[in-house]
Amino acid sequence: MTEVRFTHIGGPTVLIEFDGWRLLTDPTFDAPGRTYAFGWGTSSRKLTGPALPPDALPPVDAVLLTHDHHGDNLDDAGRTLLAAAGVTITTRAGARRLGGTARGLRAGRTTRLEAPGRPPIEITATPCRHGPPLSRPITGDVIGFALTWPGQTHGPLWITGDTVYHRALRRAAAQIRPGTVLLHLGGVGFPLTGPLRYTMTAGQAVRLCEAITPHTILPVHYEGWQHFRQGRDGIEQDLRRAPKQISSRFHWLPTGSTEHLRL
């Protein structure tokens, strides 16, 4: 069993620390108030800033970047931070754009982090569909990450990335059998595209988790931006209608402080 420290900084940005490793997901550290373009006439305004500034973070060994082309997953301040991180793991297209130490993965491919005196981490990219069917040419490539290391009791740590519920995601989840899920929610939508959603709602997440019953579910990516259509209140409302065996596994990370969990 491994004690893992999770610090939710805001949006999808989480510092994950265990056994000497420091990993950071989707770094977003810009101040609030700016509007970011997402392509094809869609945009969103950042409503809240990070709970911690980047200079308050310890040195980061690796950044797990689900995609580099949307400002709610990588903004200007987060991009600056990449240069100081040991390695950035992201999509193949993102790695080409970022250069440097970035490693690109496509879904199903694995890379490995190793360092003296620390357990090795196997990182496998998982499939994401960041919108409705056939939207990939518009929304771009996105991946999630399944992290496996020696000593995990309940199974891998899975970071879903920005995705809606779809068949390939369900198949990947069944293969991973994650013990802990860092779950990107928010039900992202835009006025221009009406009822279409670009990330999971809580209802979709419950459907996914019913098939795999992870030990712990940690919601992120649901607050701080104008384009999130389902915040914590809406998520909790859906969870009240969900089976108890699933809703009881949801755990809210406090923003700006560290939560210790055993994986």
C-alpha positions as CSV (number, residue, x, y, z in Angstrom):
1,M,0.0,0.0,0.0
2,T,1.3,3.5,-1.0
3,E,0.5,6.7,0.8
4,V,-0.2,9.3,-2.0
5,R,-0.6,13.0,-1.4
6,F,-3.0,14.9,-3.7
7,T,-3.1,18.7,-3.8
8,H,-5.9,20.0,-6.0
9,I,-4.7,23.4,-7.3
10,G,-7.8,24.1,-9.4
11,G,-9.5,22.8,-12.5
12,P,-7.6,19.8,-13.7
13,T,-4.4,20.7,-12.0
14,V,-3.3,18.3,-9.2
15,L,0.0,17.7,-7.6
16,I,0.5,14.0,-6.9
17,E,3.3,13.0,-4.5
18,F,4.5,9.5,-3.3
19,D,7.7,7.7,-2.6
20,G,9.9,10.6,-3.7
21,W,7.9,11.3,-6.9
22,R,6.2,14.6,-7.7
23,L,3.8,14.5,-10.7
24,L,1.7,17.4,-11.9
25,T,-1.4,17.1,-14.1
26,D,-2.5,19.7,-16.7
27,P,-0.8,22.8,-15.3
28,T,-3.1,25.9,-15.2
29,F,-1.8,28.8,-13.2
30,D,-3.0,32.0,-15.0
31,A,-4.9,34.6,-13.1
32,P,-8.7,34.7,-13.6
33,G,-10.6,37.1,-15.9
34,R,-9.1,36.3,-19.4
35,T,-11.2,34.7,-22.2
36,Y,-9.5,31.8,-24.1
37,A,-10.4,30.7,-27.6
38,F,-11.0,27.0,-28.1
39,G,-11.5,27.0,-31.8
40,W,-14.4,27.1,-34.3
41,G,-15.9,30.1,-32.6
42,T,-16.0,28.7,-29.0
43,S,-14.4,30.3,-26.0
44,S,-14.5,30.4,-22.2
45,R,-13.5,32.9,-19.5
46,K,-11.5,31.8,-16.5
47,L,-13.4,32.6,-13.3
48,T,-11.0,31.7,-10.5
49,G,-7.3,31.5,-10.1
50,P,-5.1,28.7,-8.8
51,A,-5.1,27.9,-5.1
52,L,-1.3,27.8,-5.2
53,P,1.1,29.9,-7.4
54,P,3.6,27.9,-9.4
55,D,6.5,29.2,-7.3
56,A,4.9,27.5,-4.3
57,L,5.4,24.1,-5.8
58,P,8.3,21.8,-5.1
59,P,10.4,20.6,-8.1
60,V,8.2,18.5,-10.4
61,D,9.6,15.3,-11.9
62,A,6.9,14.9,-14.6
63,V,3.9,16.7,-16.0
64,L,1.0,14.5,-17.2
65,L,-0.6,16.7,-19.9
66,T,-3.8,15.3,-21.3
67,H,-3.6,17.9,-24.2
68,D,-1.7,21.1,-24.8
69,H,-4.1,23.0,-27.1
70,H,-6.8,24.2,-24.7
71,G,-6.2,26.9,-22.1
72,D,-8.2,25.2,-19.4
73,N,-5.6,22.3,-19.4
74,L,-2.4,24.3,-20.3
75,D,-2.3,28.0,-20.0
76,D,0.5,30.5,-20.4
77,A,1.8,30.2,-16.8
78,G,1.5,26.4,-17.0
79,R,3.4,26.4,-20.2
80,T,6.3,28.3,-18.6
81,L,6.4,25.7,-15.8
82,L,7.0,22.9,-18.3
83,A,10.6,24.0,-18.9
84,A,11.5,23.3,-15.3
85,A,9.8,19.9,-15.1
86,G,11.9,16.8,-15.7
87,V,9.6,15.5,-18.5
88,T,6.2,16.2,-20.0
89,I,4.1,13.2,-21.1
90,T,1.3,14.1,-23.5
91,T,-0.2,13.3,-26.9
92,R,2.1,12.7,-29.9
93,A,0.8,15.9,-31.6
94,G,1.4,17.8,-28.4
95,A,4.9,16.5,-28.0
96,R,5.8,17.7,-31.5
97,R,4.5,21.1,-30.7
98,L,6.2,21.4,-27.3
99,G,9.5,19.8,-28.2
100,G,12.2,19.6,-25.6
101,T,11.8,16.7,-23.1
102,A,8.1,16.0,-24.1
103,R,7.2,12.4,-24.7
104,G,4.3,11.7,-27.0
105,L,1.9,8.7,-26.5
106,R,-1.1,7.5,-28.3
107,A,-3.8,5.5,-26.5
108,G,-2.6,2.1,-25.5
109,R,1.1,3.0,-25.5
110,T,3.3,3.0,-22.4
111,T,6.3,4.9,-21.1
112,R,8.2,4.5,-17.9
113,L,9.5,6.8,-15.2
114,E,12.6,5.7,-13.3
115,A,14.9,7.3,-10.7
116,P,17.3,5.9,-8.1
117,G,15.7,5.0,-4.9
118,R,12.1,5.3,-6.2
119,P,9.6,2.8,-7.5
120,P,9.4,2.7,-11.3
121,I,6.1,4.1,-12.7
122,E,4.5,2.6,-15.8
123,I,2.3,5.2,-17.5
124,T,-0.1,4.0,-20.2
125,A,-2.1,6.4,-22.3
126,T,-5.8,5.9,-22.3
127,P,-8.4,6.9,-25.0
128,C,-10.3,10.2,-24.8
129,R,-13.0,11.6,-27.1
130,H,-13.3,15.3,-26.2
131,G,-16.7,15.7,-27.7
132,P,-19.5,14.1,-29.7
133,P,-18.8,11.4,-32.4
134,L,-16.6,12.6,-35.3
135,S,-15.5,15.7,-33.3
136,R,-11.8,14.8,-33.1
137,P,-10.7,16.9,-36.1
138,I,-12.2,19.9,-34.3
139,T,-11.3,19.2,-30.6
140,G,-7.9,17.6,-31.3
141,D,-6.1,14.7,-29.7
142,V,-6.5,14.1,-26.0
143,I,-5.3,11.2,-23.8
144,G,-5.7,10.0,-20.2
145,F,-3.1,8.2,-18.1
146,A,-3.1,4.9,-16.1
147,L,-0.3,4.8,-13.6
148,T,1.0,1.6,-12.2
149,W,3.8,1.1,-9.6
150,P,4.8,-1.6,-7.1
151,G,2.8,-1.7,-3.9
152,Q,-0.6,-0.5,-5.1
153,T,-3.3,-2.3,-3.1
154,H,-6.4,-1.4,-5.0
155,G,-5.2,-1.1,-8.5
156,P,-3.7,1.6,-10.8
157,L,-4.3,5.3,-10.6
158,W,-6.3,6.5,-13.6
159,I,-6.5,10.1,-14.8
160,T,-9.4,10.1,-17.3
161,G,-8.5,13.3,-19.1
162,D,-11.1,15.4,-20.9
163,T,-13.5,12.9,-22.4
164,V,-17.1,12.0,-22.8
165,Y,-18.4,8.5,-22.1
166,H,-17.8,6.3,-25.1
167,R,-17.1,2.7,-26.0
168,A,-13.3,2.8,-26.1
169,L,-13.2,4.5,-22.7
170,R,-15.4,1.8,-21.2
171,R,-13.2,-0.9,-22.7
172,A,-10.0,0.8,-21.4
173,A,-11.5,1.1,-17.9
174,A,-12.4,-2.5,-17.8
175,Q,-8.8,-3.5,-18.8
176,I,-7.2,-1.1,-16.3
177,R,-9.4,-1.9,-13.4
178,P,-8.3,1.2,-11.6
179,G,-8.3,1.5,-7.8
180,T,-8.4,5.3,-7.8
181,V,-9.8,7.6,-10.5
182,L,-9.0,11.2,-11.0
183,L,-12.2,12.0,-12.8
184,H,-12.5,14.9,-15.3
185,L,-16.1,16.2,-15.1
186,G,-17.8,19.5,-15.8
187,G,-20.1,18.6,-18.6
188,V,-18.3,21.2,-20.8
189,G,-20.6,23.0,-23.3
190,F,-20.7,26.2,-25.4
191,P,-23.6,28.4,-26.5
192,L,-22.6,27.9,-30.1
193,T,-22.9,24.1,-29.9
194,G,-26.1,23.9,-27.8
195,P,-26.7,20.7,-25.9
196,L,-23.5,19.0,-27.0
197,R,-21.0,18.1,-24.2
198,Y,-17.3,17.8,-24.4
199,T,-16.5,16.2,-21.0
200,M,-18.4,13.8,-18.8
201,T,-21.4,14.8,-16.7
202,A,-21.8,13.1,-13.3
203,G,-24.5,10.8,-14.8
204,Q,-22.0,9.6,-17.5
205,A,-19.3,9.1,-14.8
206,V,-21.6,7.0,-12.7
207,R,-22.4,4.8,-15.7
208,L,-18.6,4.4,-16.3
209,C,-17.8,3.7,-12.6
210,E,-20.6,1.2,-12.2
211,A,-18.7,-1.1,-14.6
212,I,-15.4,-1.0,-12.7
213,T,-16.3,0.0,-9.1
214,P,-13.0,1.7,-8.2
215,H,-12.1,2.1,-4.6
216,T,-11.9,5.9,-4.7
217,I,-13.2,8.5,-7.2
218,L,-11.7,12.0,-7.1
219,P,-13.6,14.6,-9.2
220,V,-11.7,17.4,-10.8
221,H,-12.1,19.7,-13.8
222,Y,-15.6,21.0,-12.8
223,E,-15.0,24.5,-11.4
224,G,-13.4,27.8,-12.2
225,W,-14.4,28.2,-15.9
226,Q,-17.4,29.6,-17.7
227,H,-17.8,26.6,-20.0
228,F,-18.4,24.1,-17.2
229,R,-22.1,23.3,-17.3
230,Q,-22.1,21.1,-14.2
231,G,-20.4,22.3,-11.1
232,R,-20.2,20.6,-7.7
233,D,-23.8,21.2,-6.8
234,G,-25.0,19.6,-10.0
235,I,-22.6,16.7,-9.6
236,E,-23.8,16.1,-6.0
237,Q,-27.4,16.3,-7.2
238,D,-26.8,13.5,-9.7
239,L,-24.9,11.5,-7.1
240,R,-27.9,11.5,-4.8
241,R,-29.7,9.5,-7.5
242,A,-26.8,7.1,-8.1
243,P,-26.4,3.7,-6.5
244,K,-24.9,4.0,-3.0
245,Q,-22.1,1.6,-3.9
246,I,-20.9,4.2,-6.4
247,S,-21.8,7.6,-4.8
248,S,-20.1,6.5,-1.6
249,R,-16.8,6.2,-3.4
250,F,-16.7,9.9,-4.5
251,H,-14.3,12.0,-2.5
252,W,-13.9,15.7,-2.9
253,L,-10.3,17.0,-2.8
254,P,-10.0,20.2,-0.8
255,T,-8.7,23.0,-3.1
256,G,-5.3,24.3,-2.0
257,S,-4.5,21.8,0.7
258,T,-3.1,18.3,0.7
259,E,-5.1,15.1,1.1
260,H,-3.4,11.9,2.1
261,L,-4.9,8.7,0.6
262,R,-3.7,5.1,0.6
263,L,-3.6,3.5,-2.8
